[in-house]
Amino acid sequence: MLVKVTRDRRVEFEERDNFRAFKVVVEGRREDLETVRCLLQHTAELADADTAWVFEAELRRWPDVANDPAWQQSFSAMIEKARPHGWIDDARQAIKAHVEWVG
């Protein structure tokens, strides 16, 4: 599962059914961090160029999955599996993700 910022500055949600992988992919340069922060402001908080906290509620509301009970249940299970590893921030209601920059 990945949140992607495209070269043309769109935010997309891809590989939605891959509950074993979770990351943010940015088509751009690390020097564009502030721009990417602005683009993701409703979807994720970028702690730095390598770490994002993706808001659970935003992913749950994504049009392709919002009304899919099986997806919602699988997403909840993924969150519970990630919790013991420190990848869930209950205060932010967010999931920790690695940020991958692709030139």
DATAJO-V942196 format. One line per field, one symbol per residue. phi: phi as a letter, one per 20 degrees, with the letter a starting at -180 (. if undefined). psi: psi as a letter, one per 40 degrees, with the letter a starting at -180 (. if undefined). A space follows every 50 residues. Layout:
phi = ???
psi = ???
This chain:
phi = .becdegemedcddlgeeeecbbddderdgfegfffgffegedbdefafd ccdefgffffeggfcgddgffgffffffffffgfeneddffelcdfbfdd edg
psi = hihhhidefihihifdegeeihihhhgaideedddddddededihhdaee hihhhdddddehdeedfgdddddddddddddddeeeehhddefihhiihh hh.
